[in-house]
Amino acid sequence: MAEGSPRDLSDPAFREGVLDLLGALAYGELVGFFTIVRDAEGAPEMSIRMRLAQVAVTEFAQYERLTARIEELGASPEKTMEPFAASFDEWHRRTEPGSWLEGLMKVYSGNALAADFYKEIAKYVDPQTQDLVADVLGRGSHVEFAAATLRAAIADDDKVAGRLALFGRRMMGEALSQAQRVAADRDAITGLLVDDGSGTGADLAELTRLFARITGNHTARMEALGLQA
């Protein structure tokens, strides 16, 4: 990367955007850890509780990797995550699972919605951070576990499908609202994502396609369970 280019970490505005992305992801992983631990307590079988505990451990390990990168960039993880606490806590409050199956749906689809949004932003960060984000947000074995468990529950009880489809739609709406709030509230993230004439970032047409991709991915995940998005 050329000295002083928008993708150069020596550029304060670009560095702030990278840190914002890392802070949002780190806080998301931290809250995800606590949320999955609580959801595991309501699971009906010991095997499911054990598997969800493993998912929670993975979430915390990813949190540690992200905060380590924040420290590498010379910033405080606590201060970097703090601006995102209110919006993330509100999203989790508004998508509180009403059952352990809805909690599992949040693991399968809810977290993936946020991941899709931040993967899009990560296209515009430095290569080292991009590789880290791609690895952290990569499709893990817990997603397949969640999908298989949900399919089995849907097959056993037709009523489950309707409740999960409704919960999935609620998560979709809340996730898009949160993504828009984050982009609006954090100028540094907006600067990463939106082309201001510098030639980096997305133009209006690409932003439209971006949200269409996120919506399409969610629809595909729901259809994979036999549910309507």
C-alpha positions as CSV (number, residue, x, y, z in Angstrom):
1,M,0.0,0.0,0.0
2,A,1.3,3.4,-0.9
3,E,2.3,5.8,1.9
4,G,-0.6,7.9,3.0
5,S,-3.2,5.9,1.1
6,P,-6.7,5.4,2.6
7,R,-5.7,1.8,3.3
8,D,-2.5,2.7,5.2
9,L,-2.7,2.3,9.0
10,S,-0.5,5.3,9.4
11,D,-3.5,7.3,8.2
12,P,-5.4,8.2,11.5
13,A,-8.8,8.1,10.0
14,F,-8.3,4.7,8.4
15,R,-6.7,3.4,11.6
16,E,-9.7,4.6,13.6
17,G,-12.0,2.8,11.2
18,V,-10.1,-0.5,11.6
19,L,-10.2,-0.2,15.3
20,D,-13.9,0.5,15.2
21,L,-14.4,-2.7,13.3
22,L,-12.3,-4.7,15.7
23,G,-14.0,-3.1,18.7
24,A,-17.5,-4.0,17.3
25,L,-16.5,-7.5,16.6
26,A,-14.7,-8.0,19.9
27,Y,-17.7,-6.8,21.9
28,G,-20.0,-9.0,19.8
29,E,-17.9,-12.0,20.6
30,L,-17.8,-11.2,24.3
31,V,-21.6,-10.7,24.6
32,G,-22.1,-13.8,22.5
33,F,-20.1,-15.8,25.0
34,F,-22.3,-14.8,27.9
35,T,-25.5,-15.2,25.8
36,I,-24.7,-18.8,24.7
37,V,-23.7,-19.8,28.2
38,R,-27.1,-18.6,29.5
39,D,-28.9,-20.4,26.6
40,A,-27.1,-23.6,27.3
41,E,-28.6,-23.8,30.7
42,G,-32.1,-24.2,29.2
43,A,-31.2,-26.9,26.8
44,P,-33.1,-30.2,27.5
45,E,-30.2,-32.6,27.0
46,M,-26.7,-32.8,28.5
47,S,-25.1,-33.4,25.0
48,I,-26.6,-30.1,23.8
49,R,-25.5,-28.2,26.9
50,M,-22.0,-29.6,26.4
51,R,-21.9,-28.6,22.7
52,L,-23.2,-25.1,23.4
53,A,-20.5,-24.7,26.1
54,Q,-17.9,-25.5,23.4
55,V,-19.5,-22.8,21.2
56,A,-19.2,-20.3,24.0
57,V,-15.5,-21.2,24.6
58,T,-14.9,-20.6,20.9
59,E,-16.6,-17.2,21.1
60,F,-14.3,-16.2,24.0
61,A,-11.2,-17.4,22.2
62,Q,-12.2,-15.2,19.2
63,Y,-12.8,-12.3,21.5
64,E,-9.2,-12.7,22.8
65,R,-7.8,-12.8,19.3
66,L,-9.6,-9.6,18.4
67,T,-8.5,-7.7,21.5
68,A,-5.0,-8.9,20.9
69,R,-5.1,-7.2,17.5
70,I,-6.5,-4.0,19.1
71,E,-3.6,-4.0,21.5
72,E,-1.1,-4.6,18.6
73,L,-2.5,-1.4,17.0
74,G,-1.7,0.5,20.3
75,A,-5.3,0.9,21.5
76,S,-7.2,-0.1,24.7
77,P,-9.7,-3.0,24.1
78,E,-12.0,-1.6,26.7
79,K,-12.1,1.9,25.2
80,T,-12.4,0.5,21.7
81,M,-15.3,-1.8,22.5
82,E,-17.2,0.7,24.7
83,P,-18.9,2.8,21.9
84,F,-20.6,-0.4,20.7
85,A,-21.9,-1.7,24.0
86,A,-25.3,0.2,24.0
87,S,-26.3,-0.8,20.4
88,F,-25.2,-4.5,20.8
89,D,-26.9,-4.8,24.3
90,E,-30.1,-3.3,22.8
91,W,-30.0,-5.8,19.9
92,H,-29.6,-8.7,22.3
93,R,-32.4,-7.3,24.4
94,R,-34.8,-7.0,21.4
95,T,-33.9,-10.5,20.2
96,E,-34.1,-12.2,23.6
97,P,-34.8,-15.9,22.9
98,G,-38.1,-17.2,24.3
99,S,-36.9,-20.8,24.3
100,W,-33.7,-22.8,24.0
101,L,-34.5,-23.5,20.3
102,E,-34.8,-19.8,19.6
103,G,-31.4,-19.4,21.4
104,L,-30.0,-22.0,19.0
105,M,-31.6,-20.1,16.1
106,K,-29.7,-17.1,17.3
107,V,-26.5,-19.0,17.1
108,Y,-27.3,-20.3,13.7
109,S,-28.8,-17.3,12.0
110,G,-28.6,-14.2,14.3
111,N,-24.9,-14.2,14.7
112,A,-24.5,-14.9,11.0
113,L,-26.4,-11.7,10.1
114,A,-24.0,-9.6,12.1
115,A,-21.1,-11.5,10.6
116,D,-22.3,-10.9,7.1
117,F,-22.3,-7.1,7.7
118,Y,-18.9,-7.0,9.2
119,K,-17.4,-9.2,6.5
120,E,-18.6,-6.6,4.0
121,I,-16.8,-3.8,6.0
122,A,-13.7,-6.0,6.3
123,K,-13.2,-5.9,2.6
124,Y,-11.8,-2.4,3.0
125,V,-9.4,-2.9,5.9
126,D,-5.7,-3.7,5.9
127,P,-4.7,-7.3,4.8
128,Q,-3.7,-8.5,8.3
129,T,-6.9,-7.4,9.9
130,Q,-8.9,-8.7,6.9
131,D,-7.4,-12.1,7.4
132,L,-8.1,-12.1,11.1
133,V,-11.7,-11.0,10.6
134,A,-12.3,-13.6,7.9
135,D,-10.9,-16.4,10.2
136,V,-12.9,-15.2,13.2
137,L,-16.1,-14.9,11.2
138,G,-15.6,-18.1,9.3
139,R,-18.3,-20.7,9.2
140,G,-17.6,-23.0,12.2
141,S,-18.8,-26.5,13.1
142,H,-21.2,-25.0,15.6
143,V,-23.3,-23.7,12.7
144,E,-23.7,-27.2,11.3
145,F,-24.5,-28.4,14.8
146,A,-27.2,-25.7,15.3
147,A,-28.7,-26.4,11.9
148,A,-28.9,-30.1,12.5
149,T,-30.5,-29.7,15.9
150,L,-33.0,-27.2,14.6
151,R,-34.0,-29.4,11.6
152,A,-34.6,-32.3,14.0
153,A,-36.8,-30.2,16.3
154,I,-38.8,-28.9,13.3
155,A,-39.3,-32.4,12.0
156,D,-40.5,-33.5,15.5
157,D,-43.0,-30.7,15.9
158,D,-44.7,-28.7,13.1
159,K,-45.5,-25.8,15.5
160,V,-41.8,-25.2,16.1
161,A,-41.3,-24.2,12.5
162,G,-43.8,-21.2,12.7
163,R,-42.2,-19.9,15.9
164,L,-38.7,-20.1,14.6
165,A,-39.7,-18.5,11.3
166,L,-41.2,-15.6,13.2
167,F,-38.2,-15.3,15.4
168,G,-35.9,-15.4,12.3
169,R,-37.8,-12.5,10.7
170,R,-37.5,-10.5,13.9
171,M,-33.8,-11.0,14.0
172,M,-33.5,-9.9,10.4
173,G,-35.3,-6.7,11.0
174,E,-33.4,-5.9,14.2
175,A,-30.0,-6.8,12.6
176,L,-30.5,-4.4,9.7
177,S,-31.6,-1.7,12.0
178,Q,-28.5,-2.2,14.2
179,A,-26.2,-2.2,11.2
180,Q,-27.6,1.0,10.0
181,R,-27.3,2.6,13.5
182,V,-23.7,1.5,13.8
183,A,-22.9,2.9,10.3
184,A,-24.7,6.2,11.2
185,D,-23.2,6.6,14.6
186,R,-19.6,5.8,13.8
187,D,-18.1,8.1,11.2
188,A,-14.9,6.0,11.1
189,I,-16.8,2.8,10.1
190,T,-18.8,4.8,7.5
191,G,-15.5,6.1,6.2
192,L,-14.3,2.6,5.6
193,L,-17.5,1.4,4.0
194,V,-18.6,4.3,1.9
195,D,-16.6,5.8,-1.0
196,D,-16.1,9.5,-0.3
197,G,-14.6,10.1,-3.7
198,S,-11.2,8.6,-2.8
199,G,-11.8,5.5,-4.9
200,T,-12.1,3.1,-1.9
201,G,-15.2,1.9,-0.2
202,A,-18.6,1.2,-1.7
203,D,-20.7,3.6,-3.9
204,L,-24.5,3.8,-3.6
205,A,-25.1,0.9,-6.0
206,E,-22.7,-1.3,-4.2
207,L,-24.3,-0.4,-0.8
208,T,-27.6,-1.5,-2.3
209,R,-26.1,-4.8,-3.4
210,L,-24.4,-5.2,0.0
211,F,-27.7,-5.2,1.9
212,A,-29.3,-7.4,-0.8
213,R,-26.5,-9.9,-0.2
214,I,-27.1,-9.9,3.6
215,T,-30.8,-10.4,3.1
216,G,-30.2,-13.1,0.5
217,N,-27.8,-15.0,2.8
218,H,-30.4,-14.9,5.6
219,T,-33.1,-16.2,3.3
220,A,-30.8,-19.0,2.2
221,R,-30.1,-20.0,5.8
222,M,-33.8,-20.0,6.7
223,E,-34.7,-22.1,3.6
224,A,-31.9,-24.6,4.5
225,L,-34.0,-25.2,7.6
226,G,-37.2,-25.5,5.6
227,L,-38.5,-22.1,6.9
228,Q,-39.8,-19.0,5.1
229,A,-37.7,-15.9,5.7
